[in-house]
Amino acid sequence: MNKNQVNVSKYQVIKEDIRFDSGETYCSAWLFLPKGVTKPPVVVLGHGIGAIREMRLDAFAERFAQAGIAALAFTYRYLGDSGGEPRQLMSVNRQLDDWEAALKFVKSYPSLDGERVGIWGSSFGGGHAITIASRHPELKAAIAQCPFTDGLASASALGLKDTLKVIPVVTKDLFAKLFGLPPVMVPIAAPPGQPALMNAHDALEGYLALMPEGVEFVNYLTARIIPEILRYRPGLVASKIQSPILFCVSDTDTVTPAAQTLKLVKHAPRGVIKRYEAGHFDFYTGEAFEQLVNDQTQFLKQNFN
């Protein structure tokens, strides 16, 4: 056994398809339960920009459940098989509302221990995990994986020239919203030099690598999200987090620059920072996944016990 692996019993896992109410509609989710564990603690998992739970959230959730920790992996409204119109709408505040709805659901679910609740977010969802943790001191643990911490830093990583390329489509979508017209979309990931939310050398390939066979990657979102992304700086509230929180940071991150992330998250009073050489999109598979999921399982078990 690798010295970084966690020595835990391997519980059989029960996977349930569920929905929970959020706003005017619902979020679709999977609930992973460790078989034979009465009232297990639970961790809520949310993904990054434009991502759905099929994109390897289940891999993390299943491993947590094997260690005796229930896990709820959900898809935000307007994406995947969750409800809501228009499709592919993204809103920071609505996604944060989805997180709140997910917490409300697990805290009241009869077979779960609503007093032992944690959260796990990756990329943009990692930023949300920071925000939600700052608002919920009762959480037993939080994990922010390759977290989005500063919209300005991420825009800087994209580059001024490529950032300017998306301004016309943002303007069109804001007018469409104002006049009740169909939304105007922007690609989530594209090759370098092409306008998109992310166009680093590993962005498009990284997204596609997370898609299971038979599931289509819908590679666009409403362009109106871009001004929100630029204004969103969840790393600034890290100092307000009272719960233990693990920050898993990629030193070679092309999307959420490590230098700014480390500068911001060091202010979390009970924060633990772990750094990895793997890139932003490498965290979900292979050796990097094994290292991360073992570190994260150990952190959760320590703080749930």
C-alpha positions in Angstrom: 0.0 0.0 0.0 1.3 3.5 -0.9 2.2 5.3 2.3 -0.2 8.1 1.4 -3.2 5.7 1.0 -5.8 5.4 3.7 -6.2 2.1 5.5 -10.0 1.8 5.5 -12.6 -0.9 5.2 -14.0 -1.2 1.7 -17.7 -0.9 2.1 -20.1 -2.0 -0.6 -21.8 1.0 -2.1 -25.4 1.7 -2.9 -26.0 4.3 -5.5 -29.4 6.1 -5.6 -30.7 8.4 -8.3 -32.4 11.4 -6.6 -33.6 14.9 -7.2 -33.8 17.7 -4.7 -35.7 21.0 -5.1 -33.7 24.2 -5.9 -35.3 27.5 -6.8 -38.0 27.0 -9.4 -37.0 23.5 -10.4 -34.7 20.7 -9.3 -31.1 19.4 -9.3 -30.4 15.8 -10.3 -28.0 13.9 -8.2 -26.5 10.6 -7.1 -26.5 9.6 -3.5 -23.7 7.1 -2.7 -24.3 5.2 0.6 -21.9 2.8 2.3 -23.9 -0.4 2.8 -24.3 -1.5 6.4 -23.3 1.9 7.9 -26.0 3.4 10.1 -26.4 7.2 9.8 -23.1 7.8 8.0 -21.6 11.3 7.7 -22.1 12.9 4.3 -20.1 15.0 1.9 -21.7 17.1 -0.9 -19.8 17.3 -4.2 -20.2 20.0 -6.9 -18.3 20.5 -10.1 -16.7 23.2 -12.2 -17.7 25.5 -15.0 -20.2 23.8 -17.3 -19.4 20.4 -15.8 -22.0 17.7 -14.8 -21.8 15.0 -12.2 -21.0 12.4 -14.9 -17.6 14.0 -15.4 -15.8 12.0 -12.6 -17.7 13.3 -9.6 -19.0 9.8 -9.2 -15.4 8.5 -9.0 -14.6 10.6 -6.0 -18.1 10.0 -4.4 -17.8 6.2 -4.7 -14.4 6.2 -3.1 -15.7 8.2 -0.2 -18.6 5.8 0.2 -16.3 2.9 0.2 -14.6 4.5 3.2 -17.9 4.7 5.1 -18.8 8.3 4.1 -22.0 9.0 2.2 -21.6 11.3 -0.8 -24.1 13.4 -2.8 -22.8 14.3 -6.3 -25.1 16.8 -8.0 -25.5 18.7 -11.2 -26.4 22.4 -11.2 -29.7 23.6 -12.5 -29.8 24.3 -16.3 -27.1 21.7 -17.0 -27.2 18.0 -17.8 -30.3 16.3 -16.7 -31.2 18.9 -14.0 -34.2 21.1 -14.5 -34.4 24.7 -15.5 -34.7 27.0 -18.6 -32.9 28.4 -20.5 -30.5 25.5 -20.9 -26.8 26.1 -20.3 -27.5 29.1 -18.1 -24.8 29.8 -15.6 -25.2 32.1 -12.6 -22.9 32.3 -9.6 -25.8 33.1 -7.2 -28.0 30.4 -8.6 -25.3 27.8 -8.3 -24.7 28.9 -4.7 -28.4 28.5 -4.1 -28.0 24.9 -5.5 -25.3 24.2 -2.9 -27.6 25.5 -0.2 -30.4 23.3 -1.4 -28.1 20.3 -1.5 -27.0 21.0 2.1 -30.7 21.3 3.2 -31.4 18.0 1.5 -28.7 16.0 3.2 -29.3 17.5 6.6 -32.8 16.3 6.5 -32.4 12.9 4.7 -33.4 10.2 7.2 -30.6 7.7 6.6 -27.8 10.3 6.9 -26.2 12.0 9.9 -27.3 15.6 9.3 -24.9 16.8 12.1 -21.8 15.5 10.3 -21.8 17.2 6.9 -18.9 18.2 4.6 -18.5 19.8 1.2 -16.2 19.1 -1.8 -15.9 21.4 -4.8 -13.6 21.3 -7.8 -12.4 24.2 -10.0 -15.3 26.7 -10.1 -17.1 24.4 -7.6 -14.0 24.7 -5.4 -14.6 28.4 -5.3 -18.2 27.8 -4.3 -17.0 25.4 -1.6 -14.9 28.2 -0.2 -17.9 30.6 -0.3 -20.3 28.1 1.3 -17.8 27.1 4.0 -17.5 30.7 5.0 -21.3 30.8 5.5 -21.7 27.5 7.3 -19.5 27.2 10.4 -21.3 24.0 11.4 -19.7 22.1 8.6 -17.3 19.4 9.8 -15.0 19.5 6.8 -14.6 21.2 3.4 -12.4 20.4 0.4 -11.6 22.8 -2.4 -9.8 21.0 -5.3 -7.9 23.2 -7.8 -10.2 26.0 -6.6 -11.2 29.0 -8.6 -10.3 31.8 -6.1 -10.0 35.0 -8.1 -11.8 35.9 -11.4 -9.2 38.5 -12.3 -6.4 36.1 -11.9 -8.2 33.5 -14.1 -8.8 36.2 -16.7 -5.1 37.1 -16.5 -4.3 33.4 -17.2 -6.6 33.6 -20.3 -4.7 36.7 -21.5 -5.9 40.2 -22.3 -6.1 39.5 -26.1 -8.2 36.4 -25.7 -10.4 38.0 -23.0 -11.2 40.9 -25.4 -12.3 38.4 -28.0 -15.3 37.4 -26.0 -16.6 40.9 -25.3 -18.8 41.1 -28.4 -20.6 37.9 -27.6 -21.1 39.0 -24.0 -22.7 42.3 -25.2 -25.0 40.4 -27.5 -26.1 38.0 -24.7 -26.8 40.9 -22.3 -29.0 42.5 -24.9 -30.7 39.2 -25.5 -31.4 38.9 -21.8 -32.7 42.5 -21.7 -35.1 42.0 -24.6 -36.2 38.5 -23.8 -34.4 36.9 -26.7 -32.8 33.5 -26.8 -29.4 33.4 -25.0 -26.2 33.9 -26.9 -23.6 31.3 -26.1 -19.8 31.2 -25.6 -17.7 28.0 -25.8 -16.6 26.6 -22.4 -13.3 25.2 -23.8 -11.5 25.8 -27.1 -8.0 25.4 -28.6 -5.5 28.2 -27.8 -6.3 31.4 -29.5 -10.0 30.7 -30.0 -12.5 32.7 -27.9 -13.8 30.6 -25.0 -14.1 30.7 -21.2 -10.9 28.5 -21.2 -8.4 28.1 -24.1 -5.3 26.8 -22.3 -3.4 24.1 -24.2 -5.0 21.4 -21.9 -8.5 22.8 -21.5 -10.5 21.2 -24.4 -8.7 17.9 -24.2 -9.1 17.9 -20.4 -12.8 18.4 -20.6 -13.3 15.7 -23.2 -11.2 13.3 -21.2 -13.7 13.5 -18.3 -16.7 12.5 -20.4 -17.8 8.9 -20.1 -18.7 7.0 -23.2 -22.2 7.8 -24.4 -22.4 11.2 -22.7 -22.1 14.3 -24.8 -20.1 17.3 -23.7 -22.3 20.4 -24.2 -19.4 22.8 -24.9 -21.1 26.2 -24.4 -22.7 28.4 -21.8 -24.7 31.7 -21.8 -22.1 34.4 -22.3 -23.7 36.6 -19.6 -21.7 34.7 -17.0 -18.4 36.2 -18.0 -18.8 39.5 -16.1 -19.9 37.5 -13.1 -16.8 35.3 -13.3 -14.6 38.4 -13.4 -16.2 39.8 -10.3 -16.3 36.5 -8.3 -13.4 36.3 -5.9 -14.2 33.6 -3.4 -10.7 33.4 -2.1 -11.2 36.7 -0.3 -13.5 35.0 2.2 -11.1 32.2 3.1 -10.3 33.9 6.3 -13.9 33.6 7.5 -14.0 29.8 7.3 -14.3 28.3 10.7 -14.3 24.6 9.6 -11.3 22.5 8.7 -10.7 22.9 5.0 -8.3 21.1 2.7 -7.0 23.0 -0.3 -5.7 20.8 -3.1 -3.7 23.1 -5.4 -2.1 22.3 -8.7 1.3 23.9 -9.1 1.0 23.8 -12.9 -2.6 25.0 -13.1 -3.5 26.7 -16.4 -7.0 27.8 -15.3 -6.8 28.9 -11.6 -3.3 30.2 -11.1 -1.6 28.6 -8.1 0.3 31.7 -7.0 -2.9 33.8 -6.3 -4.7 30.8 -4.9 -1.9 30.1 -2.4 -1.8 33.8 -1.5 -5.5 33.8 -0.6 -6.2 30.5 1.0 -3.4 30.7 3.5 -5.6 32.9 5.5 -8.1 30.1 6.3 -7.7 29.7 10.1 -8.0 25.8 10.0 -6.8 25.4 6.4 -4.6 22.6 5.2 -2.8 23.1 1.8 -1.6 20.2 -0.3 0.3 20.9 -3.5 0.5 18.6 -6.6 2.5 18.7 -9.8 -0.5 17.4 -11.8 -2.3 19.9 -14.0 -5.8 21.3 -13.5 -7.5 18.6 -15.6 -5.2 15.7 -14.5 -6.7 15.7 -11.0 -9.6 13.5 -12.0 -7.8 10.4 -13.4 -4.8 8.2 -13.1 -2.1 8.5 -10.4 -3.1 12.1 -9.6 -6.7 11.0 -8.8 -5.4 8.2 -6.6 -3.2 10.6 -4.6 -5.9 13.2 -4.3 -8.8 10.9 -3.3 -6.6 9.2 -0.7 -5.5 12.5 0.8 -9.1 13.7 0.7 -10.6 10.5 2.3 -8.0 10.7 5.1 -8.9 14.4 5.7 -12.7 13.6 5.8 -12.3 10.7 8.1 -10.2 12.6 10.5 -12.7 15.4 10.7 -15.9 13.3 10.8 -14.7 11.1 13.6 
